[in-house]
Amino acid sequence: MNTPIETPAHPRKGSIACVGMGITLGSHLTPLSRSHIETADVVFAALSDHVVQLWLERLNADVRSLQPYYQPGKSRMRTYREWVEVMMTEVRAGKRVCAVFYGHPGIFAWSPHKVVEVARAEGYAAHMEAGVSAEDCLYADLGIDPGRVGCQHLEASQPLFFERHLDTTSYVVLWQLGVVGDRSLGRFLTPDAYRELLTERLLADYPADHEITIYRAPTLPIHGPHIQRMALRDFSKGTFTGHETMVLPPAQALRPNVAMRARLDALDAVHGSGFAPASA
């Protein structure tokens, strides 16, 4: 007989909420995320922009930056583990903790997922609140509907590290171009040669003149999105700050699934349909 897993009726006093600031300062912060920030005993901020940090300090008197844990040559994974431990120290002390991250706290962010997992395992209340992500901004700024032909999202190094199949009939979005190919997790920007290697890999699936878009969402309301369009062959010649994303539009049209369409026609004939047969 299996013993049911018991959860405490009254979790321990400490708690943590991981929230997203959104991408553009002020305009993307949801009312619920703002409430978590304002009512927390301590706020940890994984924000690199000093202006954003100052803005956050207007919402809570005890804001502690996590940025000093980054060091040149130091593995980012080590830094992220330290973040989890410093946040959990305050949770274990019985405090109401809020951790603030750019965009959506659960997208390309290891620490928020881990600290929620650890806190829950130890009996503390833990919550992740959705935020406006760079992906949301990308769809709006570039006029892309991911539901039209689909959208495949990958960390930019994955086509180099693994044998990934790229769906050239959909949009392919490659994130974190600034550190593409970095296996040390200690670099903040990899040299041009690493982007040249990514270009070589992509040319196996796309023509050299295929137009790509290099995108960066604005972090301040006074700025607009950064959009560079170029041929794939010229990718490594672009301007990079470390926060860019590549969008490859479809290189070929969707191919009809003839066998499945025939089966759908047969089902429609039995169950009725307002649509004409796919062969029409």
C-alpha positions in Angstrom: 0.0 0.0 0.0 1.4 3.4 -1.0 1.7 6.0 1.7 0.3 9.3 0.6 2.6 12.3 0.5 1.7 14.7 3.3 2.0 18.4 2.8 2.1 20.7 5.9 -1.3 22.3 6.6 0.6 25.4 7.7 3.8 26.1 5.9 6.7 27.6 7.7 6.6 31.3 8.2 9.1 32.3 5.5 8.0 32.6 1.9 9.4 33.6 -1.5 7.7 35.0 -4.7 9.7 35.1 -7.9 8.4 37.9 -10.1 9.2 39.4 -13.5 9.8 43.1 -14.1 8.9 42.7 -17.7 11.3 44.1 -20.3 10.4 47.8 -20.5 10.8 49.6 -17.2 7.6 50.3 -15.4 5.2 49.6 -18.3 5.4 45.8 -18.1 5.2 45.3 -14.3 1.9 43.6 -13.4 -0.2 44.8 -10.4 0.3 41.5 -8.7 4.1 41.5 -9.1 4.2 45.0 -7.9 2.3 44.0 -4.8 4.8 41.2 -4.1 7.6 43.7 -4.3 6.0 46.4 -2.1 4.9 44.0 0.6 8.1 41.9 0.9 10.4 42.1 3.9 13.4 41.9 1.5 13.7 42.1 -2.3 16.5 40.5 -4.2 17.1 42.0 -7.7 18.8 40.2 -10.6 18.9 43.4 -12.6 22.0 44.8 -14.4 20.6 48.3 -15.2 21.3 50.9 -12.5 18.2 52.9 -13.5 15.9 49.9 -13.1 17.6 49.2 -9.7 16.8 52.8 -8.5 13.3 52.6 -9.7 12.8 49.3 -7.8 14.1 50.9 -4.6 11.2 53.3 -4.7 8.9 50.4 -4.2 10.7 48.7 -1.3 13.3 50.0 1.2 15.3 46.8 1.3 16.4 45.9 -2.2 19.6 43.8 -2.5 21.3 43.4 -5.9 22.4 40.0 -6.9 24.7 41.4 -9.7 27.9 41.5 -7.5 27.9 37.7 -7.5 28.9 37.8 -11.2 32.6 37.8 -11.7 34.6 37.6 -15.0 35.7 34.0 -15.6 33.4 32.6 -12.8 30.8 30.1 -13.9 27.4 31.5 -14.1 26.0 28.3 -12.7 28.1 28.8 -9.5 26.7 32.3 -9.4 23.1 31.1 -9.8 23.6 28.5 -7.0 24.8 31.3 -4.7 21.7 33.3 -5.5 19.5 30.4 -4.4 21.4 30.1 -1.2 21.3 33.8 -0.3 17.6 34.0 -1.0 16.9 30.8 1.0 18.8 32.2 3.9 16.3 35.0 4.3 13.3 32.6 3.7 14.6 30.3 6.4 14.9 33.3 8.7 11.1 33.6 8.4 11.0 36.6 6.0 8.7 37.3 3.2 11.1 37.4 0.2 10.6 38.7 -3.3 13.0 37.9 -6.1 12.8 40.2 -9.1 14.1 39.1 -12.6 13.9 40.6 -16.1 11.0 39.7 -18.3 9.4 36.4 -17.2 11.2 34.9 -14.2 10.8 31.4 -15.5 12.3 31.9 -19.0 16.1 31.4 -19.5 16.4 31.7 -15.7 17.7 28.7 -13.6 17.6 30.3 -10.2 13.9 31.2 -9.9 12.8 27.6 -10.7 15.4 26.2 -8.3 14.6 28.4 -5.4 10.9 27.7 -5.7 11.7 24.0 -5.8 14.0 24.2 -2.7 11.6 26.4 -0.7 8.6 24.0 -1.4 10.7 21.0 -0.5 11.6 22.6 2.9 7.9 23.4 3.6 7.9 27.1 2.7 5.3 28.9 0.6 6.8 29.6 -2.9 5.3 31.2 -5.9 6.3 32.2 -9.4 4.4 35.1 -11.0 4.3 35.3 -14.8 5.8 38.4 -16.5 6.1 40.0 -19.9 9.0 38.3 -21.6 11.4 39.3 -24.5 9.5 36.7 -26.5 6.3 38.6 -26.1 8.0 41.9 -27.1 9.5 40.1 -30.1 6.1 39.0 -31.5 4.7 42.5 -31.1 7.7 44.4 -32.5 8.4 42.1 -35.5 4.7 41.4 -36.3 5.0 37.7 -35.9 2.1 35.4 -35.0 3.6 32.1 -33.7 0.3 30.3 -34.4 0.5 30.9 -38.2 3.3 28.5 -39.1 4.7 27.7 -35.7 7.8 28.9 -33.8 10.8 26.9 -32.7 12.8 28.4 -29.8 16.3 27.3 -29.0 19.2 28.6 -26.9 21.7 29.7 -29.6 24.4 27.2 -28.6 22.2 24.1 -28.9 22.6 23.7 -32.6 26.4 23.6 -31.9 26.3 21.4 -28.8 23.7 19.0 -30.0 22.3 17.5 -33.3 19.2 19.6 -33.3 16.7 19.5 -36.2 15.7 23.0 -37.3 12.2 23.3 -38.6 12.7 25.5 -41.7 9.0 25.6 -42.4 8.5 27.6 -39.1 10.1 30.6 -37.5 13.3 29.6 -35.7 14.3 31.9 -32.8 17.8 31.6 -31.3 18.3 33.2 -27.9 21.4 34.4 -26.1 23.5 35.1 -29.1 26.0 37.0 -27.0 27.4 33.9 -25.4 26.9 31.4 -28.2 29.3 28.5 -28.0 30.4 29.3 -24.4 30.9 26.0 -22.6 32.7 27.6 -19.6 29.6 29.6 -18.6 32.1 32.3 -17.5 32.0 34.6 -20.5 29.7 37.7 -20.9 30.4 37.9 -24.7 32.0 35.4 -27.0 34.3 36.5 -29.9 33.2 36.8 -33.5 34.6 33.4 -34.3 31.9 31.7 -32.3 29.2 33.5 -34.3 30.9 32.5 -37.5 30.7 28.9 -36.4 27.0 29.3 -35.7 26.6 30.8 -39.2 28.3 27.8 -40.7 25.9 25.5 -38.9 22.8 27.4 -40.0 24.0 27.5 -43.7 23.5 23.7 -43.6 19.8 24.4 -43.5 19.3 27.8 -45.0 20.5 29.6 -48.2 23.3 32.2 -47.7 21.0 35.1 -48.8 18.2 34.1 -46.4 17.2 37.3 -44.6 17.4 37.1 -40.8 16.5 39.5 -38.1 18.7 40.4 -35.1 16.4 41.7 -32.4 16.8 43.4 -28.9 13.8 44.6 -26.9 13.9 48.1 -25.4 14.4 48.2 -21.6 13.5 51.9 -21.2 10.3 53.6 -22.4 12.2 56.2 -24.3 14.0 53.6 -26.5 12.6 51.7 -29.4 13.4 48.1 -30.3 16.8 47.3 -31.9 16.2 45.6 -35.2 18.9 44.6 -37.7 18.0 42.8 -40.9 20.7 41.1 -43.0 21.6 38.1 -45.1 22.5 35.0 -43.0 26.0 35.0 -44.5 26.6 38.5 -42.9 25.4 37.5 -39.4 28.8 37.6 -37.7 29.3 41.2 -39.0 26.4 42.5 -37.0 26.5 44.7 -34.0 26.2 42.9 -30.7 25.9 43.9 -27.0 25.3 40.4 -25.7 21.5 40.6 -25.4 20.4 40.0 -29.0 18.1 37.3 -30.4 18.1 35.9 -34.0 14.9 35.2 -35.9 15.0 33.1 -39.0 11.8 33.2 -41.0 10.5 30.1 -42.8 12.8 29.1 -45.7 10.1 26.9 -47.3 6.4 26.4 -47.3 4.5 24.0 -45.2 4.0 20.7 -47.0 0.4 19.2 -47.0 0.0 15.9 -45.2 -2.0 14.2 -47.9 -2.6 11.0 -46.0 -4.0 12.7 -42.9 -6.1 15.1 -45.0 -7.7 12.1 -46.7 -8.6 10.6 -43.3 -10.1 14.0 -42.2 -12.2 14.0 -45.4 -13.5 10.6 -44.4 -14.3 11.7 -40.9 -16.1 14.8 -42.2 -18.2 12.7 -44.5 -19.4 10.6 -41.5 -19.7 13.4 -38.9 -20.6 16.3 -41.1 -18.6 19.4 -41.7 -19.0 22.9 -43.0 -15.7 22.7 -44.8 -15.0 21.6 -48.3 -12.8 18.5 -48.7 -9.0 19.2 -48.5 -8.7 18.0 -52.1 -11.1 20.7 -53.4 
